[in-house]
Amino acid sequence: MREFDFKAEYQKLLTPEVVAYLTQIHEYKGQQNLFIEAKADALSNLLEVAKIQSTEASNRIEGIITTDDRLKKIVREKTMPQTRSEKEIAGYRDVLATIHESHDYIPPKPTVILQLHRDLYKFSGKSIGGSFKNSDNVIAEELPDGRKIVRFEPVSAWETPGAMTALCDAFRTAMQDTEFDPLLLIPIFILDFLCIHPFNDGNGRMSRLLTLLLLYRSGYIVGKYISIEKLISDTKETYYEALQESSCNWHEGTNDYAPFVTYMLGVLVAAYRDFESRIELLTTKGLSKPDRVREIIKNHLGKITKSEIMAKCPDISQITVQRALAELLKNGEITKLSGGRYTAYLWSGEE
């Protein structure tokens, strides 16, 4: 069975690029955790938006979708899930909430991971929830002509329980060594989890939920306020490329973790940067809500949609945003691009 040597892999990852990412994230963490503690109430809207975006994005990556209106109602528990997709979305919502509220009490052990997987499927009626795979699976890609090719053959079903125990034990031991930065250990763990592919279904969503769990347990809680799952969804092709590069020769123990680790650190840096820009908007003193909309567009590089504006300031209503946009258009400070659902705006006023 494949061995899990976090120490050996850790040393290989300390490249200038990775160290630069680590330095940035440590600085962001120190600054922003203080703000989160002091301004928890002001961030409640960001928290709500991130929950919706995370639930939507992580499921969309796997082709599990519903309408925007239904999604919001399900995440806010304003309706019961009806379709198969909605039942899986509701399960993700509940596991995400458990991780948000109780991460300090959820250790990464096989029994706990099985419980989280069980809850992911609790609305679906599927018997696979809470059990490791009972048959071998493969990671395949469908080509444009309809043919499927095998990209990776995970650990066999009979080896999976032992592999998960070995992985969790090795990770726990590595995390106890204060010389190791959790920011490198976590993506190594996630890649190994995905290469084991321990479940018949739900491996991708579980990997993203476990990413949040392990980050939160290490004090990196930006994912509560900025959707890491959405950042992954928005860069899905790069995500799959990094995953494929890092999984090559995994069974032989000669794979290169750097592509996947570097990708995940980049996602985390992007989340912290996004959070910083939203903090600036929330803490801007003396600006009216229309003026805040103006500042968002003015300081945004390139075009921006109304939904993006609302995501940056969730405490401002849609009506207020629409009025602000109309006023800015009237004054010639912004330009309206295209139309319909893809309408976007571009700053055109004086600096």
C-alpha positions in Angstrom: 0.0 0.0 0.0 1.1 3.6 -0.7 3.0 5.2 2.2 2.3 8.7 3.4 5.5 10.6 4.2 4.5 14.2 4.9 8.0 15.2 6.1 9.8 14.1 2.9 7.2 15.8 0.7 7.2 19.0 2.8 10.9 19.7 2.2 10.5 19.4 -1.6 7.8 22.1 -1.5 9.8 25.0 0.0 10.4 26.8 -3.3 10.7 30.6 -3.5 7.2 30.8 -5.1 5.6 28.7 -2.3 7.5 30.5 0.5 6.3 33.9 -1.0 2.7 32.6 -0.9 3.1 31.4 2.7 4.4 34.8 3.8 1.5 36.6 2.2 -1.1 34.3 3.8 0.5 34.6 7.2 0.4 38.4 7.0 -3.2 38.4 5.8 -4.2 36.0 8.6 -2.7 38.1 11.3 -4.4 41.4 10.1 -7.8 40.0 9.2 -8.4 37.7 12.1 -8.2 40.7 14.4 -10.8 42.5 12.2 -13.1 39.5 12.2 -13.0 39.4 16.1 -13.8 43.1 16.4 -16.4 43.4 13.6 -18.2 40.0 13.6 -21.6 41.7 13.3 -20.6 43.8 10.3 -19.5 40.6 8.5 -22.8 38.7 8.9 -23.9 39.6 5.4 -20.6 38.4 3.9 -21.0 35.1 5.8 -24.5 34.6 4.3 -23.3 35.3 0.7 -20.3 33.0 1.1 -22.5 30.1 2.3 -24.7 30.5 -0.8 -21.8 30.8 -3.2 -19.9 27.9 -1.6 -22.9 25.6 -1.8 -23.7 26.6 -5.3 -20.1 26.5 -6.7 -19.0 23.2 -5.1 -22.1 21.4 -6.4 -22.0 23.1 -9.8 -18.5 21.7 -10.4 -20.1 18.2 -10.2 -23.0 19.2 -12.4 -25.5 19.4 -9.5 -27.6 22.5 -10.1 -30.9 24.2 -9.5 -32.2 27.7 -10.1 -30.7 30.7 -8.2 -33.9 31.3 -6.4 -34.4 27.7 -5.3 -30.7 27.6 -4.2 -31.0 30.6 -1.9 -34.2 29.3 -0.4 -32.6 25.9 0.3 -29.4 27.4 1.8 -31.6 29.6 4.0 -33.8 26.6 4.9 -36.9 28.4 3.6 -38.0 25.4 1.5 -37.6 21.6 1.4 -35.5 20.1 -1.4 -37.5 18.5 -4.2 -35.3 17.2 -6.9 -32.3 14.8 -6.6 -29.9 17.8 -7.1 -31.7 19.9 -4.5 -31.4 17.0 -2.0 -27.7 16.8 -2.5 -27.4 20.6 -2.3 -29.3 20.6 1.1 -26.8 17.9 2.3 -23.9 20.1 1.4 -25.5 23.0 3.1 -25.8 21.1 6.4 -22.2 19.7 6.3 -20.9 23.2 5.6 -22.9 24.6 8.5 -21.5 21.8 10.8 -17.9 22.7 9.8 -18.5 26.4 10.2 -20.0 26.0 13.7 -18.0 23.1 15.1 -14.7 22.7 13.3 -12.6 22.7 16.5 -14.5 19.5 17.5 -14.2 17.7 14.2 -10.9 15.9 14.0 -9.9 14.5 10.5 -10.4 10.8 11.3 -11.9 8.1 9.1 -14.9 7.7 11.3 -15.6 11.4 11.3 -15.1 11.7 7.5 -17.6 8.9 7.1 -20.1 10.8 9.3 -19.7 14.0 7.2 -20.2 11.9 4.0 -23.3 10.3 5.6 -24.7 13.8 6.2 -23.9 14.9 2.7 -26.4 12.3 1.5 -28.9 12.4 4.3 -31.7 13.9 2.1 -31.0 11.8 -1.0 -32.1 8.4 0.3 -28.9 6.9 -1.2 -27.4 4.0 0.8 -23.9 5.1 -0.2 -23.8 7.9 2.4 -21.4 7.2 5.2 -19.7 4.2 3.6 -16.4 3.8 1.8 -16.7 2.5 -1.8 -17.7 -1.1 -2.3 -16.3 -1.4 -5.8 -13.2 -0.1 -7.6 -13.6 3.3 -9.4 -11.7 5.3 -11.9 -11.3 9.0 -12.7 -12.3 9.3 -16.4 -12.5 12.2 -18.8 -15.1 12.4 -21.6 -13.6 13.6 -24.9 -15.5 15.8 -27.4 -16.3 12.8 -29.6 -17.9 11.1 -26.7 -15.1 8.6 -25.9 -14.1 8.2 -22.3 -10.4 7.8 -21.3 -9.2 6.8 -17.8 -7.1 9.6 -16.3 -6.4 7.9 -12.9 -7.0 4.6 -11.2 -7.6 5.2 -7.5 -6.9 2.9 -4.6 -8.9 -0.3 -4.8 -12.0 -0.7 -2.7 -10.6 -3.4 -0.4 -7.5 -1.2 0.3 -9.5 2.0 0.9 -10.2 1.7 4.7 -6.6 1.0 5.5 -5.4 3.8 3.2 -7.7 6.3 4.9 -6.5 5.3 8.3 -2.9 5.5 7.3 -3.4 8.9 5.7 -5.2 10.4 8.7 -2.6 9.0 11.1 0.3 10.4 9.1 -1.4 13.8 8.8 -2.2 14.0 12.5 1.5 13.1 13.3 2.7 15.8 10.9 0.4 18.4 12.3 1.8 17.8 15.8 5.3 18.9 14.6 5.5 22.7 15.0 8.2 22.9 12.3 5.6 22.1 9.7 3.3 24.8 8.3 -0.3 23.5 8.1 -0.7 25.4 4.8 1.5 22.9 3.1 0.3 19.8 4.9 -3.4 20.5 4.1 -3.2 20.4 0.3 -0.9 17.3 0.5 -3.6 15.6 2.5 -6.4 16.7 0.1 -4.5 15.5 -2.9 -3.9 12.1 -1.3 -7.6 11.9 -0.3 -8.6 12.5 -4.0 -6.1 9.9 -5.2 -7.5 7.4 -2.8 -11.0 8.5 -4.0 -12.6 6.7 -1.0 -16.3 7.0 -1.9 -18.6 5.7 -4.7 -19.7 9.3 -5.1 -19.1 12.7 -3.5 -15.3 12.7 -3.5 -14.9 16.2 -5.0 -17.4 17.8 -2.7 -15.9 16.1 0.3 -12.4 17.2 -0.6 -13.6 20.9 -0.6 -15.4 20.5 2.6 -12.4 18.9 4.2 -10.2 21.7 2.8 -12.4 24.2 4.8 -12.4 22.0 7.9 -8.6 21.7 8.0 -8.0 25.4 7.2 -10.5 26.5 10.0 -8.9 24.1 12.5 -5.5 25.8 11.7 -7.0 29.3 12.2 -7.4 30.2 8.5 -11.1 31.2 8.5 -11.3 33.4 5.5 -13.4 30.7 3.7 -16.3 31.6 6.0 -16.5 35.1 4.4 -15.1 34.5 0.9 -16.1 31.4 -1.0 -13.1 29.2 -1.6 -15.3 26.8 -3.5 -16.3 29.6 -5.9 -12.7 30.6 -6.5 -12.0 27.0 -7.4 -15.0 26.8 -9.6 -14.0 30.0 -11.4 -10.6 28.4 -12.2 -11.8 24.9 -12.7 -9.6 24.1 -15.7 -6.5 25.1 -13.8 -7.7 23.1 -10.8 -8.0 19.9 -12.8 -4.7 20.5 -14.6 -2.9 20.9 -11.2 -4.7 17.8 -9.9 -3.7 15.8 -12.9 0.0 16.9 -12.8 0.3 16.2 -9.0 -1.4 12.8 -9.2 0.9 11.4 -11.9 2.9 8.5 -10.5 1.1 8.8 -7.2 0.9 5.0 -6.6 4.7 4.8 -7.0 5.2 7.5 -4.5 7.1 9.7 -7.0 4.4 12.2 -7.8 5.1 16.0 -7.6 2.8 17.7 -5.1 4.0 21.2 -6.1 1.4 22.0 -8.8 -1.6 21.2 -6.6 -0.1 22.8 -3.5 0.8 26.0 -5.4 -2.6 26.2 -6.9 -4.4 25.9 -3.6 -2.1 28.5 -2.0 -2.9 30.8 -4.9 -6.6 30.3 -4.2 -6.1 31.1 -0.6 -4.2 34.3 -1.4 -7.0 35.4 -3.7 -9.6 34.8 -1.0 -7.6 36.9 1.5 -7.2 39.7 -1.1 -10.9 39.7 -1.9 -11.7 39.8 1.8 -9.4 42.8 2.3 -11.1 44.7 -0.5 -14.5 44.0 1.1 -13.3 45.1 4.5 -12.2 48.4 3.0 -15.8 48.9 1.7 -17.4 47.9 5.0 -15.1 50.2 7.0 -15.3 53.2 4.7 -16.6 56.0 7.0 -19.0 58.7 5.9 -19.9 57.2 2.5 -23.5 56.7 1.6 -24.6 53.5 0.0 -24.8 55.0 -3.5 -21.3 56.4 -3.0 -20.0 53.0 -2.0 -21.4 51.5 -5.2 -19.6 54.3 -7.1 -16.3 53.5 -5.3 -16.7 49.8 -6.1 -17.0 50.5 -9.9 -14.3 53.1 -9.8 -11.7 50.9 -8.1 -12.6 47.8 -10.1 -10.3 47.0 -13.0 -12.4 46.3 -16.1 -16.1 45.6 -16.4 -18.3 44.6 -13.4 -21.8 43.2 -13.3 -24.6 44.2 -10.9 -24.4 40.8 -9.2 -20.7 41.3 -8.6 -21.4 44.7 -7.1 -24.0 43.2 -4.8 -21.7 40.4 -3.7 -19.1 43.0 -2.6 -21.6 44.9 -0.5 -24.4 42.4 0.5 -25.8 45.0 3.0 -27.0 47.2 0.0 -30.3 46.2 -1.5 -30.8 45.5 -5.2 -33.0 48.5 -5.6 -30.4 50.9 -4.1 -27.7 49.4 -6.4 -30.0 49.9 -9.4 -30.7 53.5 -8.5 -27.0 54.2 -7.9 -26.2 52.7 -11.4 -28.9 54.8 -13.0 -27.5 58.0 -11.4 -24.0 57.2 -12.4 -25.1 56.5 -16.0 -27.0 59.8 -16.1 -23.9 61.6 -14.9 -21.7 59.9 -17.5 -19.4 58.4 -14.8 -20.0 54.8 -16.0 -20.6 53.1 -19.3 -23.1 50.3 -19.8 -21.9 47.3 -21.8 -24.2 44.9 -23.7 -27.6 44.1 -22.2 -30.0 41.6 -20.6 -28.6 39.2 -18.0 -25.0 39.9 -19.1 -25.1 43.6 -18.6 -21.9 45.0 -17.2 -20.6 48.4 -16.2 -17.3 50.2 -16.8 -15.9 53.2 -15.0 -15.5 56.1 -17.4 -15.4 59.1 -15.1 -12.4 61.2 -14.1 -9.9 59.7 -11.7 
